[in-house]
Each structure stands twice: as C-alpha cells, then as structure tokens.
Amino acid sequence: MARTDDDSWDITESVGATALGVAWARAQEASTSCPLFTDSYAQRFVDAAMARGWQLPPSHMVERIRAISNYAASRTKWFDDFFIAANAHGVVQAVILAAGLDARAWRLPWADDSVVFEIDHPKVLAFKAETLIDDRPAARYVPVPIDLRQDWPKALRDAGFDPQEPTAWIAEGLLPYLPTEGQDLLFERIHELSAPGSRIGVESFGAGFFDPEYLANREEQDRADVADWLMDHGWRVSSEEADALMLRYRRPPTADITPRTTFVEGVRG
C-alpha cells in the first residue's frame, strides 16, 4: 500500500485513482435521504476524469465502496466539523495533507481571513485546478504541489505558511500509504511547524488494518499510536472510535466491513 520512492503517476493511476474513487463515494452522499454533507464538486471530478478515460472501479470494488459508504460519509463529516470548530476557535490557517480531490477550500463556511494550504502531488493539484477553474474558493486557497516524501515543510513555508500562527492540520486517509518511519517523520514535522493553539485531526488506523504479510515484507516495526505520540509531545488529545462516531451520526456501521479506525483530535498547548 505504501508507495515506492521513485514511482510516478497520473490522476487516473495509483493514488490518483484512489482519490477519484473517494470522490465518487462522496458524490453518492447527495442521493441519500439525509446527507451528512454537501459536496457538489465531487461528481465534477469524476466526470472530468471519465472524460480522460478513467473508469469506475470493477463491480466488486464498487459494491465494497457502497458497503462502507456510511463510514466514508461519517469520516468526511468529522473532518468538516473539525475545520469548522478550529475556525470558530480563531484558527484561520489550515493545512490539508495529501489533499487529493478534497474540496473543503471551496465548500466549507470559512472565516473571511482564512487561508487553506493543500499539499499533494503536482498532477493531482493541477487536475483539481483545471476542473475548478471557474469556481471561487471560500477561503484564500494556496496549492503546494509537492510529494510528501520530499521537503514539504520548506515548500509550505515558501508558499506563505506562517509557523508562528496556530494551524489546523488534517491527515485523512493518509497514514496507510506511509511506512512506519514515514509516519513518525510526518508527525515530527507537523509538531515543529505548529505554534501553540494549533489543532490536528487524524484518521488513525489500528494495527489490525495492516496485513501481517505486508508488514513482514516491508520489515516494519510497530507503528506508534497516534494519540500516544501526540500526548507524549504535549498535545491535548481526544479520540473517538469509528463505530461510535458512525452511531453518533446515525449511520450504523456494517460488521466486518467498517475499517477499525480512530478519529484523533489534538490541540497543542
């Protein structure tokens, strides 16, 4: 699942295709009787990709995506609420790591002075810019086209990020693509860039999420627990298991299909 150091890909391939699959799943939420969120951009990304030759996943994959649609919707809602709450607490600088085809910079009710930095592969951000060329973001939008395996903190600063200001960070669907040492480095960099009052929202994957054979082949050490790592570095942490979150949103989890994840929120003191 983790990417190699020298791979490259287009929006319709590899991680780009994953982003499109997630966009397709978000687009399905509009047809539910009581949507948890509104994302009018998701279907546009799918349509633009299909015009380039992208096809929906095989039928068995589509059915699996539908089966975990309640999880996907709950996850999107949780991160939406995270940013809205951070804004309400006066945090107006936001960073979306591995943003994919997230459209929060366009669709959330940001405060007037908010700035949203999106970090992702240049081809993904270029595709997003092309698709939304006629749309105005709801916040000042700053794309940072760089792979997270490179020196993204420098690129972020060069784009105008202010490490002296509190920041709201999110890592949604990102951690499975990172090796253990990559996850550690990610949080070390976030911590170094975070002023007091900064907030972070993370979709944390339990040990059972990772296939033992996959881990053995990569010779990986056990991953640090995200909540523990943050607390050890002085962040105040709260967390909620996926099943509990879905019940709170009135989206019952599906046994044996819902990912065993925890949604972790941290505030730096």
C-alpha positions in Angstrom: 0.0 0.0 0.0 2.9 2.4 0.7 4.4 4.0 -2.4 7.9 3.4 -3.6 10.5 6.2 -3.6 10.7 6.5 -7.4 7.2 5.9 -8.6 5.2 8.5 -10.6 1.6 8.5 -11.6 -1.2 10.5 -13.3 -4.6 11.4 -11.8 -6.1 8.2 -13.2 -3.5 5.9 -11.8 -2.4 4.6 -8.4 -3.0 7.1 -5.6 -4.7 9.5 -8.1 -7.2 6.8 -8.9 -7.8 6.2 -5.2 -8.6 9.9 -4.9 -11.1 9.6 -7.7 -12.7 6.6 -6.0 -13.1 8.6 -2.8 -14.6 11.5 -4.8 -17.0 9.0 -6.4 -18.0 7.8 -2.9 -18.6 11.4 -1.7 -20.7 12.1 -4.7 -23.1 9.2 -3.7 -23.9 11.0 -0.5 -26.0 13.5 -2.4 -28.6 10.8 -3.2 -29.1 9.7 0.5 -32.3 10.7 2.3 -30.4 12.8 4.9 -26.9 13.7 3.6 -24.2 14.4 6.3 -22.6 17.0 4.0 -22.9 18.6 0.6 -20.1 18.2 -1.9 -21.3 19.5 -5.3 -17.7 19.2 -6.6 -17.2 15.5 -6.2 -19.2 14.4 -9.2 -17.4 17.1 -11.3 -14.1 15.5 -10.5 -15.4 12.1 -11.5 -16.9 13.4 -14.8 -13.7 15.2 -15.7 -11.6 12.1 -15.0 -14.0 9.9 -17.1 -13.6 12.3 -19.9 -9.9 11.4 -19.8 -10.7 7.7 -19.9 -10.9 6.9 -16.2 -13.4 4.1 -15.5 -15.2 3.3 -12.3 -13.6 0.5 -10.3 -14.7 -3.1 -11.1 -18.2 -4.0 -9.9 -16.9 -5.9 -6.9 -15.0 -2.8 -5.8 -18.0 -0.6 -6.4 -20.1 -2.8 -4.2 -17.5 -2.7 -1.5 -17.3 1.1 -1.7 -21.1 1.3 -1.4 -20.9 -1.1 1.6 -18.7 1.3 3.5 -20.5 4.4 2.3 -21.7 5.2 5.9 -18.1 5.1 7.1 -16.9 7.4 4.2 -19.7 9.9 4.9 -19.0 9.9 8.6 -15.3 10.5 8.0 -16.0 13.4 5.7 -18.4 14.9 8.2 -15.9 14.5 11.1 -13.2 16.4 9.2 -15.6 19.1 8.1 -16.7 19.6 11.7 -13.0 19.7 12.7 -12.2 22.6 10.5 -15.4 24.5 11.3 -14.6 24.2 15.0 -11.0 25.2 14.5 -12.2 28.3 12.7 -14.6 29.1 15.5 -11.7 29.0 17.9 -9.8 31.5 15.9 -7.5 29.2 13.9 -7.7 30.6 10.4 -4.6 28.9 8.9 -5.3 25.3 7.6 -3.2 22.6 6.0 -4.6 19.6 4.2 -2.0 16.9 3.9 -2.3 14.7 0.8 -5.4 16.7 -0.1 -6.4 14.6 -3.1 -9.7 15.8 -4.5 -10.9 17.3 -1.3 -12.9 20.4 -2.0 -13.2 21.9 1.5 -11.5 25.1 0.5 -14.5 25.7 -1.7 -17.4 24.2 0.1 -16.9 24.9 3.9 -18.0 28.2 5.5 -14.6 29.6 6.2 -14.0 32.8 8.1 -13.1 35.8 5.9 -9.4 35.8 6.7 -8.9 32.0 6.4 -6.1 30.5 4.3 -6.1 26.9 3.2 -2.9 25.2 2.1 -3.3 22.0 0.1 -0.3 19.7 -0.2 -0.3 16.9 -2.8 1.4 15.6 -5.9 1.6 18.3 -8.6 -0.6 16.3 -11.1 -3.4 15.9 -8.6 -3.5 19.6 -7.7 -3.2 20.5 -11.4 -6.2 18.3 -12.2 -8.2 20.0 -9.4 -7.3 23.5 -10.6 -8.3 22.6 -14.2 -11.6 21.1 -13.1 -12.5 24.0 -10.7 -11.0 26.8 -12.9 -14.3 28.8 -12.9 -15.0 28.3 -9.2 -14.0 30.7 -6.4 -12.8 29.2 -3.2 -14.5 30.2 0.1 -11.1 30.9 1.7 -7.7 32.0 0.3 -6.5 28.9 -1.4 -2.8 28.1 -1.7 -1.9 24.8 -3.5 1.5 23.4 -2.5 2.4 20.9 -5.3 4.9 18.6 -3.8 5.1 14.9 -2.8 5.1 14.3 0.9 8.2 12.2 0.6 10.1 15.4 -0.3 10.9 18.6 1.7 7.3 19.7 2.0 7.8 21.9 5.1 10.1 24.2 3.1 7.7 24.2 0.2 4.9 25.1 2.6 6.9 28.0 4.1 7.8 29.2 0.6 4.1 29.3 -0.2 3.5 31.7 2.6 2.7 29.4 5.6 3.4 31.1 8.9 4.7 28.7 11.6 4.2 31.4 14.2 0.4 31.3 13.7 -1.8 28.4 15.0 -2.6 25.9 12.3 -5.4 23.4 11.8 -3.9 20.2 10.2 -5.7 17.1 8.9 -4.4 13.7 7.8 -7.4 11.9 6.2 -6.8 8.5 4.6 -3.1 9.2 4.5 -1.3 7.0 7.1 -1.7 3.6 5.4 0.4 5.0 2.5 3.3 5.8 4.8 5.8 3.3 6.1 6.4 3.4 9.9 9.3 5.8 9.7 7.4 8.0 7.3 4.5 8.3 9.7 7.0 9.3 12.5 8.6 11.9 10.3 5.2 13.3 9.3 4.2 14.0 12.9 7.7 15.3 13.8 7.4 17.9 11.0 3.9 18.8 11.9 4.9 19.3 15.5 7.9 21.5 14.5 5.6 23.7 12.4 2.8 24.0 15.0 2.5 27.1 17.1 0.7 26.9 20.5 -3.1 26.6 19.9 -2.6 24.6 16.7 -5.0 21.7 16.1 -4.7 18.4 14.3 -7.3 15.9 13.1 -6.1 12.4 12.1 -7.7 9.2 10.9 -5.7 6.7 12.8 -5.6 3.1 11.6 -5.4 0.3 14.2 -2.8 -2.5 13.9 -5.4 -4.9 12.6 -5.8 -2.7 9.5 -2.4 -3.7 8.1 -2.0 -7.1 6.7 0.7 -9.1 8.6 2.3 -10.4 5.5 2.5 -6.9 4.0 4.2 -5.6 7.2 6.6 -8.6 7.3 7.6 -8.0 3.6 8.4 -4.3 4.5 10.2 -5.4 7.7 8.3 -2.7 9.5 8.4 -2.0 13.2 5.2 -1.5 15.1 3.7 1.9 14.4 3.4 4.5 17.1 -0.1 5.0 18.4 -1.1 8.5 17.1 -2.9 9.6 20.2 0.0 8.4 22.4 2.6 10.2 20.2 0.7 13.5 20.3 0.2 13.3 24.1 3.9 12.5 24.6 4.7 15.7 22.7 2.5 17.9 24.7 -0.8 17.9 22.7 -4.2 17.6 24.5 -5.9 14.7 22.8 -9.4 13.4 22.4 -10.4 10.4 20.3 -13.5 8.5 19.0 -13.7 5.1 17.6 -15.2 4.8 14.1 -18.2 2.7 15.3 -19.1 5.2 18.0 -18.7 8.1 15.5 -21.0 6.5 13.0 -23.6 5.8 15.6 -23.5 9.4 16.7 -24.1 10.5 13.1 -26.9 7.9 12.9 -25.0 5.9 10.3 -24.9 2.4 11.7 -21.6 0.6 11.0 -21.5 -2.6 8.9 -20.0 -5.6 10.7 -16.7 -6.8 9.3 -16.6 -4.0 6.7 -16.2 -0.8 8.7 -12.4 0.0 9.0 -11.2 -0.3 12.6 -10.0 3.3 12.8 -9.9 6.0 15.5 -10.5 9.7 14.8 -8.0 11.6 16.9 -8.0 15.3 17.6 -5.2 17.2 19.2 -4.6 20.7 20.5 -1.1 22.0 21.1 -0.8 23.8 24.5 
